[in-house]
């Protein structure tokens, strides 16, 4: 018996990092006092996965959310990196986590959930439809806020929480973990590769990066296909709906979705007016995960959706200002944004997988092999001033709706979005300060640039720069000093003549 205990202890120590309590549970199994099922998992494997407080006070949504998540945990389901992010909620095959390749080595051979995949599944079971929407990333979940829902700040700790509340870690725009509260300081979570979905201690406080909690509405209501009760901000309605490559009914159909589907919208724009269902509307919304556009007529809410940014003023969390272009979502671990579209270029900044980013254009450059895929497409992120390989952007290898960073001949050509800064800014008829002022805009405005040129040197804000950019929508020029980005902006072509 001592030899068996010694071998078991040595085997478990490096992989599960057993604490004293867990080792005691193993000893109890060998003594026959505890079942193997109860002792095999981490931290609180002997604790029943259920609502441990206020069982009669929590909502039906909360009860069903806990029930669904606990059913998965009780089944001994593994965590797998990227699991649960298919077109519909449910277990999917995992992938290798490049930040933890050893621990995640078995993930491609298992079908299960990661943290947000689990919560997406549990909420879908509770509501009866995919309220989180594909792909149900942590940031999508954090952005949910159906009518009647309640948010709790990180500083509140466990005091206001009830079983079924959704817990988040990270910060807005960069949420990296999500779990479901069970009460009595416990939660159910898909924690990391090579572990099973488990009951754990609730980790909160600034040292644990806890961001707060969300209590979903107390009643599910009829869902997106019914009345106002239970609607979500980005829910479709109607029958079969076409998602198009451009915001117009003549554009190619990228895919079709059913009415009553929950969708993630990055931005909206005024484009072709459409008349349907007894209304006319020129607003279209861009669905980055589907790579196309849908008329707002078939989205629940007002004609111009509240809280959805314009596609020419898309806020990027942590980027220090507004932006423009097309919004997309990254995936993976820590991702390098580089000064040029190749892996040898300097790293401008690093962002997390699951971050929402704004793309102005894409181009073919260095071919990269990663995640079992080879792709030579790179996208320019104007608000971050650098490039990212399309491999780590959700969507097709060459993204629908994103223009090419091509060469522009003259003052028209590839339009690239950027954001201004400063106070009142003059747009001039020619690229010099002596030219007539065409119009005046404020700093913080999103503008579309077709090309840039070297012209009159200007000194302002402690900087000297001779680069000017042409703004076709305003019919004039602005000094690059007041455009966010480099002095000579990457991804913006040179004007043939100035």
N, C-alpha and C positions, 0 to 999 in steps of 0.2 A: 504493500500500500504506500509506504514512504517513497519508494522508487517511482511509482506511478504519479504520485503528487508532485515529485520533483520534476519529472519529465513534462507534466502538464503545465506547471508553473513556468518553466523555461520556454515552452512553446508559446504560451500566451503573452508573456511579458513584452516582447518587442512589438507585437502586432496590436494588441488591445490596450497596452499600458494600464494594466489592472491596478485599481486602487485597493486599499485594504478591504473595503466593503465588498468589492467584486470578488476578491480572492476568497473571502469568507463564504460568499454564495457558492463558489465552485466546491469548496469543502463540504458545504451542506448537501450539494448534489451527490457527492461521493458517499456521504453518510446516509443518504436515502431520505433526508428530511425535506428536501425541496425538489420539485420536478426539474428536469433538464431544460424544458422550455422556458421556465421562469428565470433560470439562472444564466442562460446562454448569452443574453444581450448585454449592452453597456449600462451604465449608470443606474437606471431605475427599471431594469427588466422584470423585477419581481412585482412592480406596481402595475395594477390593472390600468389599461388605457381606456379612460372614460372621463366624463365630467365629474370632478371631485368636489365641486361646490355648487350650491344653488341649482340643483337639478330641476326644480319646479319653476324657477324664476327666469331661466334663460329662454331665448326665443326658439321657435321651431327650426329656424335657419341655423342657429348655433348648435342645437342638438344634432341636426343632420350632418353638419360639418364635422363635428367631433366623431360622430358614429362612422362616417365614411373614412376619415383618416385613421381611426383606430382599427377598423376592419383590415386596412392595408397593413398596419403595424402588426396586428395579431396574426396575419398570414405569413409573417417572417419575410416581408418584401425587402429586397436590397435597395440601397441608394445607388444610383448610377448617374454619372455626370451627363447632363443635358437630357435626362429622361423625362418624358411626359410633355414634350413640347411639339407634338404632332398637330395636324389640322384639327383634330378633336381631342378632348381630354382623355387620358388613358396612358397606360404604361407603354414606353417605347425603348428601343435599344439605346444604350448609352454610348459614350465616346471617351477617348483618352483625354484626361485633363492635363494639358501641357505643363501646368504648375505642379502637378503631383502625379507624374506618369507611373510611378511604382504602385502607389495605392490604387490607382484607377485602371491598372492593367487588365482587369477582368470586366470592366464596364461595357466594352463593345460586345461582350458575349452574354450579357444579362439584359433582361427586359424589365424595367422598373421606373422609378421616379427620382428626380433630384428635388431640392427643397420646394421650388416654385411649382414644379410639375405636380407634386403631391397636393399642395394647397389648391391649385387650379382644379384638380380632380375632385377634391372634397367639396369645394364650393359648387362645382357643376352638379354634383349629386344632391346638394342641398337645395339649389335653385331649380333644378330640372333643365337647365341649359348652360352653355359655356359662358358664364358671366365675365370671366377674365379675358376671353378671346384668345385666338391663336396669336403668338405662341405661348402666351401666359407667363412672360418673364417676370422677375421680381419687381421691376419698375412698373409693368402693366398692373400687377396686383396692388402695388402701393398707390397707383392712381385711381383705383376704384373708389367710388363714393356715391352709391345709390342714395336716393332721398330717404331720410330717416336714419342714416348712418351716423356714427360718432367716432371722432378721433381722440386719442389720448397721447399726450406728450411723453417723452422719455423720462422726464423728471418725476412723473407720477408713480413710476415703478409698478408694483402689483396692486396698489390700493384700489383703483377703479375697475380692475379687470374682472371679467367673467369668462367661464369656459366658452370656447368657440370664438373668442376674439383673435384676430390675426395679428401676429407680432412681426416687426420688421427690424432689421439691422442695416446700418449704413447711413446714408444721407439722401435727401431727395435728389433724384436723377442718378444716384449711384447706390441703390439698395442692393445688397449682396446676399441677404439671407432672409428667409421667412419661415414661420412656424405657427402652430395653433395652440393657444393657451388651454389648459385643462383644469386650472384651479389649484390651490394649495401650493403655489410656486412651481408647478410642473407644466410641461408642454410636450406635444408630440411633434417630431421633426424628422426630416430626411437630412442628416447632418453632413456626412462626407462619404467618399468612396470607401469601399471595403468594410462598411458597417451596414447594419439593417436599420430600417425606420424604427425609431425608438422613442421612449418616454424619457425626457431629460429634465434637469433643473433649468428653470427660467433664468437666463443670463441677462442681467440688465445693469444699467449704470454706464457712465461715460467710458470706462475702461473696456467695456464689452461692445461699444459702438451701437448700443441699442437706440433705435430711432423713434419708437413709439408703436402704438397699436391702433387697429381699426375694428370697430364693432359694426358689422353689416346690419342693414335695416332689420327690424324685428319681425317683419312678415315678408314673405317672398312676393306676394301679389301675383298677378297673372303673368308676369314675365314680359319680355319685349313684344310679344304678339298681342298683349292685352291692353288694358287701360294705363293711366299714368302711374298708378301704384306699382312699384316694382321695376319701373323702367330704369335703364342705366344710361349714362351719358352718350355712349357710342354703341347703340343697338340699332340694327336694321329692322325694317318691317316690310311687309308685302310678300310677293311670291319669289320667283327666281330673279336675282339681281345681277346685272353685268358689271364687272370691274374692268375698266378700260385703260389702255396704255396712256391716253391723254384725256383731259377733261372735256370730252365732247362725244356725242353719240355716234359720230363717224369714225372714231378711233377703234383700233383692234380690241377685241375682248380678251383680256388677260386670263380671266377665270370667271366663273359664276358662283354665287353664294345664295343661300336660302334667306328669305326674310326671317327675322327672329334670331339672327346671328349676332354675337357680340364681336365688335371689330376694334382694332387699335388705330386711331387716326393721328397722324403726325402734324398735319396742317390742312388748311382749306384755302380755296382761291375762287375769285370771280372769273367765270369763263363762259362757255356756251349756255344761254338760257334754255331750260328744258320745261316743257309743259306736260304734266302727268298728274293723275289723282286729283284733278280739279285745281291744281296750283301751278304757278310758273316760278322758277327759281334759277338763278345763274350761279349758285354756289356749289362747288364740288369739293370733296374731301379726299385727301391722299392716304391710302392704306399701305404703309411701307412693307408690312409682312406679306401682302399679296401683290405688291409691285404695281399698283394701279389706282385709278380714281373711281369714285362713285358719286352720283348726284346726291346732294343733301336732301332731296325730296324723300328719299327712302331711308333717311337717318332720323331717329326719334329726337325731337327737340325743335328749336326755332329754325327759321330758314338759314340764318347764319349762326352756327353753333357757339354757345357760350363756352368760354374757357378753352376753345380750340384756336391756336394762333394762326395768323395768316401765313401762307407759304412764302411770303416775302418778309416775314419778321418772326422767325421761329426761335424761341429762347432755348439756349443750350445750357443746362445746369453746370455751373462751375466754370463756364467759358468767359465770364467777365463781360457779358453783354449780349445783345441780340445778334441775329444772323439772318441769313436768307438762303434760299435754295430749297432742297428737298430733304425732309427728315427721314432718317433711318435708324435702326437699332443695331448695336454691335453684339457679339456673343464671344464666349471664350473667357480667358483669364485676363492678365494684365497685357494690354495691347499698346505697342509703340506707334506713335504718330511721328512720321519722319519728314525732314526738310525737303527731300526729293523722293520720287516713287521707286525706291529701291532699298534693300536691307543694309546697304553700306552707308546710307546717308545718316546725318546726325539725327538723334531723337529729340524732337521738339518738346514732346510731353508724353506721358503715359496715362491711359484711361482704362477703366474696367470694362470687361464684357458685360453686356446688359445696359450700356449707356446709350441714351438717345443722342444722335449727332446730326448735324446739318451738312449736307453734301452739296457743293456747287456744281461739280462736274467730275467725270471719270475719264481715264485714258489707259491705253495699252502701254505697259512699260516692262520692268523686270518680271520675269516669270518666277512664281513662288510655289513651292510644294509644302503643304501643311494640312493637317487634319484629313489626310488621305485624298486631298484635292490638289490639282495644279492649276494656277490661274495667273494671267499676266495683267489683270485689270486692277487699277489703283484708283481710289477716290480722294478728291481734295476736300478737306474740312476747313472752310474759310475762317471760322471762329477760333480754331485751334492753330491755324497757320501751317498745316502740314498734310501729309498723305497717309493713307492706311490701305493695306491690301484688301480687296473685295472679299477675300476668303473669310474674313472676320466680320463681314456685314451681312445681316440676314437678308436673303433674297437671292435672285439668280446670279450667275457668275458675272454677267454684264447686266447692270440693273436697269430695268424698265423705268422710263420717266426721268432718268438722270442724263443730262446732255454730255457730249464729248468735250473735253478740254482741247479743242482744235485750234488751228491757226485762223485768225480772223483777218480778212482782207479789208482794210479801211476801217471806217467807224462803225461798221456793223459786223455781225458774226456771232460767235459763241457768246451767249450772255452768262455771266458769272456773278453770283450774288455776294455782296459784302456788306459790312455794317460800318457806318460812320461813327465818329466820336467828336467831342468838343462842344462848342456853343453853336452860334449861328454861322452856317457855312454857305459860301457863295458858289454857285454853279455858273461857269463862265463860257462864253461863246467860243473862245480859243484857250489853249493851255498856257495862259499867263495872267498875271494879276492886273494887267492893263486892259484886258478884254472886257466887253460888256457883260454884265451880270444877267444871265438868263432867268434864274430863279434862285431863291434862298431856301435852304432846308436846315433842320436842326440836327445836332449831334445825336447819335443813337438811332438814326433812320437807316433802314435797310435799303440798299440801292443795287440795281443791276448794272454791271460793268461789261462792256463788250470788248474793250482792249485798253492798253496803256502805252504811253509814249514818253520819251525823254524830251523835255522842252525847257521852259524857264525854270531856273533854280529858285526855290522859295525857302526862306528861313522862318520857322515858326515853332513854338512849343519846344525850343531848345534843340531843334533838328533842322538840318538843311537837306533838301531833296529836290531833284529835278524831274521826278516821275509824276505824271498826271494820268488820270484815268477818264475814259469817255463813258458817260452815263446816257445811253440812248433814250431811255424813257423821259429824261429831262432835257435832252438835246444840248448837252454841254459837258464841260470838263471840271474835274475837282482834283486838287493836289492830293497825292497819295499820303501826305502827312496826316490827313484827317480820315484815312481809311484804316480799319483794323487789319493788321497783318504786317508783312515785311515792307521795306522801302520800295522794292520792286517785287510785286506780288506773284508768288508761285501760282501757276495754273492759269494766269491771265495772259492772253497772247498780246504781241506787240502790234500796235496799229500801223498799217502800211505807210501812212503819212499823217502828220499832225497839222 
